[in-house]
Amino acid sequence: MEKEKFEEFEEDVELSERPITYEVWILGYDENYEDNDFEFLLDDGYTELVEAKKCFEYFTIPENLKAYLDLKNVKIPEDTKHINLFLEECVQLPDSDLVECDDILEEVEVEIL
C-alpha cells in the first residue's frame, strides 16, 4: 500500500474508533442568507442517531422551537431573517473532552420569525 494511502487509512481507522455524538443547533442568517453569527446549541450528547433525529424533528415544528427559545431567554438579533436547524455528527478529539463537528446530517429552515 502506498505510504499516502496508508496514512489516509490510518486516519480513517483512528476517526472510526473515537466516540461519535450528535448535536442539534440553530444558526441565523440575514435577509441575503449571509451568516450573522447567531447560533444556539439546542441539545447535545446524543450517542444514538435515532434519538438525535427525534430531537431534530421536534424542533422542526416552529411552535416547539419558539417556545424553547423563549424558555431559555434566547434573544434573536434583529438582522436575523432566517433560522436553520442543523443535526451534526461529532467526534471526540484525541486526549480531550472536546468534540469536533464536521458532518451535517440534516438541515432545514424553520419559520419562526
CYANA upper distance limits for C-alpha pairs under 8 A (distance plus 0.5 A):
  1 MET  CA      5 LYS  CA      7.11
  1 MET  CA      6 PHE  CA      6.61
  2 GLU  CA      6 PHE  CA      6.56
  3 LYS  CA      7 GLU  CA      6.68
  4 GLU  CA      8 GLU  CA      6.92
  5 LYS  CA      9 PHE  CA      6.65
  6 PHE  CA     10 GLU  CA      6.61
  7 GLU  CA     11 GLU  CA      6.68
  8 GLU  CA     12 ASP  CA      6.69
  9 PHE  CA     13 VAL  CA      6.72
 10 GLU  CA     14 GLU  CA      6.58
 11 GLU  CA     15 LEU  CA      6.64
 12 ASP  CA     16 SER  CA      6.64
 13 VAL  CA     17 GLU  CA      6.85
 14 GLU  CA     18 ARG  CA      7.31
 15 LEU  CA     91 VAL  CA      7.91
 18 ARG  CA     91 VAL  CA      6.63
 18 ARG  CA     92 GLN  CA      6.40
 18 ARG  CA     93 LEU  CA      8.19
 18 ARG  CA     94 PRO  CA      8.26
 19 PRO  CA     91 VAL  CA      6.35
 19 PRO  CA     92 GLN  CA      6.33
 20 ILE  CA     47 THR  CA      6.92
 20 ILE  CA     89 GLU  CA      7.38
 20 ILE  CA     90 CYS  CA      6.12
 20 ILE  CA     91 VAL  CA      5.25
 20 ILE  CA     92 GLN  CA      7.30
 21 THR  CA     44 ASP  CA      8.10
 21 THR  CA     45 GLY  CA      6.24
 21 THR  CA     46 TYR  CA      5.76
 21 THR  CA     47 THR  CA      5.20
 21 THR  CA     48 GLU  CA      7.84
 21 THR  CA     89 GLU  CA      6.53
 21 THR  CA     90 CYS  CA      5.68
 21 THR  CA     91 VAL  CA      6.87
 22 TYR  CA     44 ASP  CA      6.49
 22 TYR  CA     45 GLY  CA      6.61
 22 TYR  CA     46 TYR  CA      5.52
 22 TYR  CA     47 THR  CA      6.95
 22 TYR  CA     48 GLU  CA      8.14
 22 TYR  CA     49 LEU  CA      7.38
 22 TYR  CA     52 ALA  CA      6.71
 22 TYR  CA     87 LEU  CA      7.43
 22 TYR  CA     88 GLU  CA      6.05
 22 TYR  CA     89 GLU  CA      5.20
 22 TYR  CA     90 CYS  CA      6.24
 23 GLU  CA     41 LEU  CA      7.99
 23 GLU  CA     42 LEU  CA      8.25
 23 GLU  CA     43 ASP  CA      6.35
 23 GLU  CA     44 ASP  CA      4.68
 23 GLU  CA     45 GLY  CA      7.07
 23 GLU  CA     46 TYR  CA      7.34
 23 GLU  CA     52 ALA  CA      7.68
 23 GLU  CA     87 LEU  CA      6.33
 23 GLU  CA     88 GLU  CA      5.75
 23 GLU  CA     89 GLU  CA      7.17
 23 GLU  CA     90 CYS  CA      7.86
 24 VAL  CA     41 LEU  CA      6.73
 24 VAL  CA     42 LEU  CA      5.98
 24 VAL  CA     43 ASP  CA      5.80
 24 VAL  CA     44 ASP  CA      6.73
 24 VAL  CA     52 ALA  CA      7.97
 24 VAL  CA     55 CYS  CA      7.97
 24 VAL  CA     56 PHE  CA      6.78
 24 VAL  CA     85 LEU  CA      7.68
 24 VAL  CA     86 PHE  CA      6.09
 24 VAL  CA     87 LEU  CA      5.22
 24 VAL  CA     88 GLU  CA      6.90
 25 TRP  CA     39 GLU  CA      7.55
 25 TRP  CA     40 PHE  CA      6.22
 25 TRP  CA     41 LEU  CA      5.00
 25 TRP  CA     42 LEU  CA      5.86
 25 TRP  CA     43 ASP  CA      7.71
 25 TRP  CA     85 LEU  CA      6.29
 25 TRP  CA     86 PHE  CA      5.62
 25 TRP  CA     87 LEU  CA      7.15
 25 TRP  CA     88 GLU  CA      8.37
 26 ILE  CA     39 GLU  CA      6.04
 26 ILE  CA     40 PHE  CA      5.86
 26 ILE  CA     41 LEU  CA      7.07
 26 ILE  CA     42 LEU  CA      7.64
 26 ILE  CA     83 ILE  CA      6.96
 26 ILE  CA     84 ASN  CA      5.96
 26 ILE  CA     85 LEU  CA      5.00
 26 ILE  CA     86 PHE  CA      6.58
 27 LEU  CA     35 ASP  CA      8.20
 27 LEU  CA     37 ASP  CA      8.04
 27 LEU  CA     38 PHE  CA      6.11
 27 LEU  CA     39 GLU  CA      4.81
 27 LEU  CA     40 PHE  CA      7.13
 27 LEU  CA     83 ILE  CA      6.19
 27 LEU  CA     84 ASN  CA      5.91
 27 LEU  CA     85 LEU  CA      7.20
 27 LEU  CA     86 PHE  CA      8.40
 28 GLY  CA     35 ASP  CA      6.76
 28 GLY  CA     36 ASN  CA      6.50
 28 GLY  CA     37 ASP  CA      7.33
 28 GLY  CA     38 PHE  CA      5.41
 28 GLY  CA     39 GLU  CA      6.71
 28 GLY  CA     80 THR  CA      6.11
 28 GLY  CA     81 LYS  CA      7.83
 28 GLY  CA     82 HIS  CA      6.31
 28 GLY  CA     83 ILE  CA      5.16
 28 GLY  CA     84 ASN  CA      7.03
 29 TYR  CA     33 TYR  CA      5.42
 29 TYR  CA     34 GLU  CA      5.64
 29 TYR  CA     35 ASP  CA      5.07
 29 TYR  CA     36 ASN  CA      5.75
 29 TYR  CA     37 ASP  CA      8.37
 29 TYR  CA     38 PHE  CA      8.06
 29 TYR  CA     79 ASP  CA      8.30
 29 TYR  CA     80 THR  CA      5.83
 29 TYR  CA     81 LYS  CA      6.55
 29 TYR  CA     82 HIS  CA      5.60
 29 TYR  CA     83 ILE  CA      6.81
 30 ASP  CA     34 GLU  CA      5.89
 30 ASP  CA     35 ASP  CA      7.08
 30 ASP  CA     36 ASN  CA      6.62
 30 ASP  CA     79 ASP  CA      6.01
 30 ASP  CA     80 THR  CA      5.25
 30 ASP  CA     81 LYS  CA      5.50
 30 ASP  CA     82 HIS  CA      6.86
 31 GLU  CA     79 ASP  CA      8.05
 31 GLU  CA     80 THR  CA      7.67
 31 GLU  CA     81 LYS  CA      5.73
 31 GLU  CA     82 HIS  CA      7.51
 33 TYR  CA     82 HIS  CA      7.55
 36 ASN  CA     79 ASP  CA      7.99
 36 ASN  CA     80 THR  CA      7.49
 38 PHE  CA     76 ILE  CA      7.87
 38 PHE  CA     77 PRO  CA      7.70
 38 PHE  CA     80 THR  CA      8.31
 43 ASP  CA     55 CYS  CA      8.32
 46 TYR  CA     51 GLU  CA      7.28
 46 TYR  CA     52 ALA  CA      6.25
 47 THR  CA     51 GLU  CA      8.48
 47 THR  CA     52 ALA  CA      8.39
 48 GLU  CA     52 ALA  CA      6.96
 49 LEU  CA     53 LYS  CA      6.57
 50 VAL  CA     54 LYS  CA      6.94
 51 GLU  CA     55 CYS  CA      7.08
 52 ALA  CA     56 PHE  CA      6.74
 52 ALA  CA     87 LEU  CA      8.07
 53 LYS  CA     57 GLU  CA      6.47
 53 LYS  CA     87 LEU  CA      8.01
 54 LYS  CA     58 TYR  CA      6.63
 55 CYS  CA     59 PHE  CA      6.96
 56 PHE  CA     60 THR  CA      6.95
 56 PHE  CA     85 LEU  CA      8.10
 56 PHE  CA     86 PHE  CA      8.07
 56 PHE  CA     87 LEU  CA      6.96
 57 GLU  CA     61 ILE  CA      7.77
 58 TYR  CA     64 ASN  CA      7.29
 58 TYR  CA     65 LEU  CA      8.40
 59 PHE  CA     64 ASN  CA      6.22
 59 PHE  CA     65 LEU  CA      5.45
 59 PHE  CA     85 LEU  CA      8.22
 60 THR  CA     64 ASN  CA      8.19
 60 THR  CA     65 LEU  CA      7.59
 60 THR  CA     85 LEU  CA      7.79
 60 THR  CA    108 VAL  CA      8.01
 60 THR  CA    110 VAL  CA      6.54
 61 ILE  CA     65 LEU  CA      6.95
 61 ILE  CA    110 VAL  CA      7.92
 62 PRO  CA     66 LYS  CA      6.54
 62 PRO  CA    110 VAL  CA      6.57
 62 PRO  CA    111 GLU  CA      6.59
 62 PRO  CA    112 ILE  CA      5.99
 63 GLU  CA     67 ALA  CA      6.53
 63 GLU  CA    112 ILE  CA      8.06
 64 ASN  CA     68 TYR  CA      6.68
 65 LEU  CA     69 LEU  CA      6.71
 65 LEU  CA    112 ILE  CA      8.20
 66 LYS  CA     70 ASP  CA      6.64
 66 LYS  CA    112 ILE  CA      6.89
 67 ALA  CA     71 LEU  CA      6.59
 68 TYR  CA     72 LYS  CA      6.73
 69 LEU  CA     73 ASN  CA      6.52
 69 LEU  CA     74 VAL  CA      5.68
 69 LEU  CA     75 LYS  CA      8.46
 70 ASP  CA     74 VAL  CA      6.68
 76 ILE  CA     80 THR  CA      7.27
 81 LYS  CA    113 LEU  CA      7.31
 82 HIS  CA    109 GLU  CA      7.52
 82 HIS  CA    110 VAL  CA      8.12
 82 HIS  CA    111 GLU  CA      7.78
 82 HIS  CA    113 LEU  CA      7.93
 83 ILE  CA    109 GLU  CA      6.18
 83 ILE  CA    110 VAL  CA      6.29
 83 ILE  CA    111 GLU  CA      7.55
 83 ILE  CA    112 ILE  CA      8.14
 84 ASN  CA    107 GLU  CA      7.18
 84 ASN  CA    108 VAL  CA      5.97
 84 ASN  CA    109 GLU  CA      4.63
 84 ASN  CA    110 VAL  CA      6.37
 85 LEU  CA    107 GLU  CA      6.03
 85 LEU  CA    108 VAL  CA      5.84
 85 LEU  CA    109 GLU  CA      6.56
 85 LEU  CA    110 VAL  CA      7.24
 86 PHE  CA    104 ILE  CA      7.21
 86 PHE  CA    105 LEU  CA      8.07
 86 PHE  CA    106 GLU  CA      6.27
 86 PHE  CA    107 GLU  CA      5.09
 86 PHE  CA    108 VAL  CA      7.37
 87 LEU  CA    104 ILE  CA      6.39
 87 LEU  CA    105 LEU  CA      6.02
 87 LEU  CA    106 GLU  CA      5.62
 87 LEU  CA    107 GLU  CA      7.00
 88 GLU  CA    101 CYS  CA      6.73
 88 GLU  CA    102 ASP  CA      7.71
 88 GLU  CA    103 ASP  CA      6.11
 88 GLU  CA    104 ILE  CA      4.95
 88 GLU  CA    105 LEU  CA      6.09
 88 GLU  CA    106 GLU  CA      7.78
 89 GLU  CA    101 CYS  CA      6.25
 89 GLU  CA    102 ASP  CA      7.27
 89 GLU  CA    103 ASP  CA      5.69
 89 GLU  CA    104 ILE  CA      6.84
 89 GLU  CA    105 LEU  CA      7.23
 90 CYS  CA     99 VAL  CA      6.50
 90 CYS  CA    100 GLU  CA      5.79
 90 CYS  CA    101 CYS  CA      4.57
 90 CYS  CA    102 ASP  CA      7.03
 90 CYS  CA    103 ASP  CA      7.55
 91 VAL  CA     99 VAL  CA      5.86
 91 VAL  CA    100 GLU  CA      5.92
 91 VAL  CA    101 CYS  CA      7.04
 92 GLN  CA     96 SER  CA      7.68
 92 GLN  CA     97 ASP  CA      7.29
 92 GLN  CA     98 LEU  CA      6.44
 92 GLN  CA     99 VAL  CA      4.72
 92 GLN  CA    100 GLU  CA      6.79
 93 LEU  CA     97 ASP  CA      7.52
 93 LEU  CA     98 LEU  CA      6.28
 93 LEU  CA     99 VAL  CA      5.95
 93 LEU  CA    100 GLU  CA      7.05
